[in-house]
Amino acid sequence: MDVRADLSTPASPSELFEVVADLSTYPRWLDIVGRAEPTDGDPGPAWLVDLVGRVGPLRRSKRLRMARTLCERPDDATAGRFRFERRDLDGRSHSEWVLEGTVAAVDEGSRLEVHLHYGGSLWVPLLDRLLADEIRSSRRRLAALVGS
């Protein structure tokens, strides 16, 4: 599954980048992230992330360890880039999760473009619908958080 989304905001690229390049902010603006806590002593940095999906009476949850594998901050001339990858340390094989994005300056502020890739098959039809709904509702919350 691959999902792409974008957001334009009057916030500066550096303000927007600081929020989206730190997974611990995601529960504040993205409802499907129930928790994202930094892990101690891990290179990366890394976060333990609880994903929670609710559709009607159904509820599913998943815990992932996500490491930031790329963090290039934006400046006046270049876009910033970030990438998070699933990096569990239990020695087992897991489905791939990758979240990557760019933050660039535009005339009226900044623009965020993200791509989420999930390489598994667990609840994919449900997840696809849930993500589409969540992207629509999270844009406003993210813009408000960056603007505050």
C-alpha positions in Angstrom: 0.0 0.0 0.0 1.3 3.5 -0.9 -0.4 6.7 0.2 0.6 10.2 -0.8 -0.6 13.4 0.8 0.3 17.1 0.8 -0.3 20.3 2.8 0.4 23.9 2.2 0.6 26.3 5.2 1.7 29.9 5.8 4.2 28.6 8.4 7.9 28.7 7.5 9.6 25.6 6.2 11.6 25.3 9.4 8.5 25.5 11.6 6.7 22.8 9.7 9.8 20.6 9.4 10.3 20.7 13.2 6.9 19.2 13.7 6.8 16.5 11.0 10.4 15.3 11.5 9.6 14.5 15.2 7.3 11.5 15.6 6.5 12.5 19.2 4.3 15.3 17.8 2.2 13.0 15.6 -0.4 12.0 18.4 -1.3 15.7 18.7 -2.4 16.0 15.1 -2.9 12.5 13.7 -5.6 10.5 15.4 -4.3 7.1 14.2 -1.1 7.6 16.1 -2.2 6.9 19.7 1.3 7.2 21.1 4.8 8.0 19.9 7.5 7.9 22.5 11.3 8.3 22.0 13.2 5.1 22.9 16.2 5.5 25.2 19.7 4.6 23.9 18.7 3.9 20.3 20.6 5.3 17.3 18.3 7.0 14.8 16.7 8.5 16.9 13.8 6.1 17.2 10.3 6.0 18.6 7.8 3.4 19.8 4.7 4.2 17.9 1.2 2.8 18.6 -1.1 2.9 15.6 -4.8 2.7 16.3 -7.5 2.2 13.7 -11.2 2.5 14.4 -14.0 2.0 11.9 -17.4 1.6 13.5 -17.2 -1.0 16.2 -13.9 -2.4 14.9 -10.6 -1.4 16.5 -7.1 -2.6 15.6 -3.8 -1.5 17.0 -0.2 -2.1 16.1 3.1 -1.2 17.8 6.1 -0.3 15.7 9.6 0.9 16.4 10.3 3.6 13.9 13.8 5.1 13.3 14.5 8.3 11.6 17.0 7.4 8.9 17.1 10.8 7.1 16.9 14.3 8.5 17.9 17.1 6.2 16.6 20.4 7.4 15.2 23.0 4.9 16.9 26.3 4.3 16.1 29.2 1.9 17.6 27.4 -1.1 16.8 23.7 -0.5 13.9 21.6 0.6 14.1 19.6 3.8 13.7 15.8 3.7 12.9 13.3 6.4 12.4 9.5 6.4 11.3 7.1 9.1 11.6 3.3 8.7 10.4 0.4 10.8 13.3 -1.0 12.7 12.1 -3.5 15.3 14.9 -5.0 17.4 13.3 -8.4 18.2 15.1 -10.3 15.5 11.9 -11.3 13.7 11.0 -10.4 10.1 8.3 -7.6 9.9 6.4 -5.9 7.2 8.0 -2.8 5.8 6.7 0.6 7.0 8.3 3.7 5.5 7.2 7.3 5.9 9.2 9.9 4.0 8.5 13.5 3.2 9.8 16.9 1.9 9.2 20.4 3.2 9.8 23.2 0.8 9.4 26.9 0.7 6.6 28.3 -1.4 5.5 31.9 -2.0 2.9 31.8 0.7 4.8 29.7 3.3 5.7 26.1 3.0 4.5 22.9 1.4 4.7 19.4 2.9 4.6 16.3 0.7 4.6 12.8 2.3 4.6 9.2 1.1 3.7 6.3 3.4 4.5 2.8 2.2 3.3 -0.3 4.0 4.6 -3.6 2.7 2.2 -5.9 4.6 -1.3 -7.2 4.0 -2.8 -6.8 7.5 -6.1 -4.9 7.3 -5.1 -3.2 4.0 -8.7 -2.4 2.6 -9.6 -1.0 6.1 -6.3 0.8 6.4 -6.6 2.4 3.0 -10.0 3.9 3.9 -8.9 4.9 7.4 -5.9 6.7 6.1 -7.8 8.6 3.5 -10.2 9.9 6.1 -7.4 10.6 8.5 -5.4 12.6 6.0 -8.4 14.8 5.3 -9.0 15.6 9.0 -5.4 15.9 10.0 -4.5 18.7 7.6 -6.4 21.3 9.7 -4.9 20.0 13.0 -1.3 20.0 11.6 -1.7 23.5 10.2 -3.1 24.8 13.5 -0.3 23.1 15.5 2.4 24.7 13.3 0.7 28.0 13.3 0.5 28.2 17.1 
